[in-house]
Amino acid sequence: MKTYLVGGSVRDELLGLPVQDRDYVVVGATPEEMTAAGFRPVGKDFPVFLHPSTHDEYALARTERKSGRGYKGFTVYAAPDVTLEDDLARRDLTINAIAKAEDGTLIDPFGGAKDLREGVLRHVSEAFHEDPVRILRVARFAARFGFRIAEETMALMKLMVDNGEADHLVPERVWQEFSRGLAEEHAERMFEALERCDFRPKLLAELNAVPLRFSGPLAVRFAHLCWRLPEAEIKALCDRIKAPNEERELALLACRARELLGATKPAELLQLFRRADAFRRPERFALLLQAAVLARPELGLEVVRKAHAAAAAVDAGAVARRASAPAAISALLDQAREEAIASVL
């Protein structure tokens, strides 16, 4: 039984980046031997175990054979006779197919270290085309590292789009990869890669124009991305890529509130705050303003912020106590908030 550090942890270590998670591959072992050594099995589709002390992941060396379309269309074979090179050969990119032995020796059968030095994203083998998620992974790595995509890899990605293999992506995996790319410092490079391989029009058909720069939390970035889209298209996009509620809600809120963000009159500003539910959800309203500043920097929004602070400071309880009847509370509260807004304009 031999154990090797593999994948992203080796890659990041060679790049001088912080290593977040350490993954290991075990050669020459059986599931029974791993369990007997105290490892806890957690893998559903193939044998993966957690170390009893560190809780790092240890996977038995395995091979994969294509048996259907899409991400789950694989037959996995994990046994003591699977070699380390067999295991590395099934990986997506050469920079992710480097292993490190316990004595520190690098095992790099596909030239991943050289591609790291030269800043190249290159597929390991033609088996790359069997998993459509890899299109998004390459695009995400382009955003993360700023590496160029090898021409032969880009040609293979385009072929996967053209022959329909990319149509079989699992939506949950789409969001997992897409969101990680969108969160990178140079997220625009992900969209450039998807455009080059003709996948953007299929996956993100609504997005004819993409911002040149992104910043802020993920929900803000997604709202910025969807800023100019009508509500129906935002919903269609969110359904297709399985966007979580937080990102979906903020993008839709921006769509419904954006026409009022340039308001300067107290009544219009109060309408904005009510439409955005800004009094009950001030944190989400702050995210909306972040997205607005990115999408429309000419707006300023200092007036909106001052008006919101003034209106939010109105004591709703005191206003309610002055009302002659419960039905009158809403109108009195609106009046008090408008007056507060007017006082700071």
Secondary structure by P-SEA (a helix, b strand, c coil): cbbbbbcaaaaaaaacccccbbbbbbccccaaaaaaabbbbcccccbbbbccccccbbbccbbbbbcccccccbbbbbcccccaaaaaaacccccccbbbccccccccccaaaaaaaaccccccccccccccaaaaaaaaaaaaccccccaaaaaaaaaaaaacccccccaaaaaaaaaaaaacccaaaaaaaaaaaccccccccccccccccccccaaaaaaaaaccccaaaaaaaaaaacccaaaaaaaaaaaacccccccccaaaaaaaaaaacccccaaaaaaaaaaaaaacccccaaaaaaaaaaaaaccaaaaaaacccccaaaaaaaaaaaaaaaaac
